[in-house]
Amino acid sequence: MAELLQRMRKKTDYSINGLTSFRKFVYNNKDGLFGPLCTGNYVNCKNRRKEDSHLSVIISKLKEVLLSVLPITAIVIILNFTLTPLDRPVMLRFLIGALLVIIGLTIFLLGVDTGITPIGNTMGAGMIKPNKVTIVVIAGLLLGFFISIAEPDLHILAGQVDSVTGGLISKVAILIVVSLGIAVMLSIGLARIVYNFPLNKLLTILYGIILILAIFTSPEFIAVAFDASGATTGALTVPFILALAIGVSKLKKDSKSSEKDSFGLVGISSTGAIFGVLIMSIITKSDKISGSLEMSGTESSAVLAPFFQQVSTIAKEVLVALAPILLIFLVFQKVSFKLSKTKVRKILFGILFTFIGLVLFLTGVNAGFMEVGSIVGYKLASMDSPVYVVLVGLILGMVTILAEPAVYVLTHQIEEVTSGYVKRKVVMVSLALGVALAVALSVIRILIPGIKLWHYLLPGFIISIVLSYFVPELFVGIAFDSGGVASGPMTATFILAFAQGVAESIEGANVLVDGFGVIAMVAMTPIIALQILGLIFKMKSKKGGLENNG
């Protein structure tokens, strides 16, 4: 088993949750991977290789984003001509929003790869140089807070909470509370790696405390808390956290322990979001807050105006969110890192791309993309039969997970870890059915007032924790890390808005209580599915005699 893990680490360069996961591109003159052989002088050949490599990366990112966005777009177009006709301005805003989402997400992912992830790698390596746990913990607190507060999926969720509650629960409050929680749990997770504390035992303790806190928390905050856990582990946060985990795990001389400990940190960190919101609810004694959704999209005839209105505000928010990351990097570069000017320039360009991409992405989401999600959900739920809205929810869940590029990375990774014993097609089918069921069950929960979110989450997480004691430790880490794989940008945007539209349509439903929770459901499914596959691998490895190696 250990040999398989080492082989996997050498062969792949994966980042589980970010849309930003792909094999490194390698130029090979003999094979001509990026075109015909270069016959010019050395400098021209070298420049040509760089251009080909950059072009290939851009095309790769664009394909990833198209796979995520186009299926949702196609479903909306089909619904527009069948069950839920949309006003022309609304449909035009949606299409413009979808275009901005595609362009923005592509640029953003390029920025994460060239700017944010290298900072994470450098920080991780710098943290272990003094070989002191105190340095690791303090650095984890700072980095965890600032990287989380810049996460686009969290901005979307916080904005929705602010909008639905009419500003009673502000966007800034959610961002700060969740980011503080992430920072604390990231530090605890890094300390766990250093002290080699068992992952399953720590998760048992954390979810046990969460269960106790949930008893004293108002229902209005439980759904938001668990949704925040899924939303905060997005395309910006996860690659950064994984880079830190790999860097800190190098403190260990035992290669097997280091391999296992490079997973699990994302899962531990994500509990910080739950802690933050639950504690905020208890301290502020905020309860009996009702939420509603303004269904005014069909009345507005403006097409471009909403985009221009949003862009300046969003640009300021993104600038404030990214500035601390840039400042920390520049300070450490001056004091400790001493990277070459070329590397620094590349990282700065990466941060610029991250900024531009985030502004375009969030503008597209807020000005046109999410609006249609809520309108479609509202209209479907208003129809005579509830079958339509449940069926569309089922299809949305399945399309989202099948179109998520990070899922392809995860499935390939599991197949390589298990040396082909657990087939990627089996993993794909398991995840697709699980997430489709998660969205459908979320819709049913909204339609039937008697069903509460905890009726799903409590048994789900109990099963997850129990399984963690029977599954190989590597699979426990991968499973809890992968909770954010499914809850990507499309879940945090369109499916969340869809659920809120359904809640607004149902008489007696509270959008704040019933409209949230779908991200939590989608994030929980992969944890159970992958641990079950871990059990399958464990049984197969016994038969194949691999257990003796692991």
Disulfide bonds with the S-S distance in Angstrom:
Cys38-Cys45 2.00
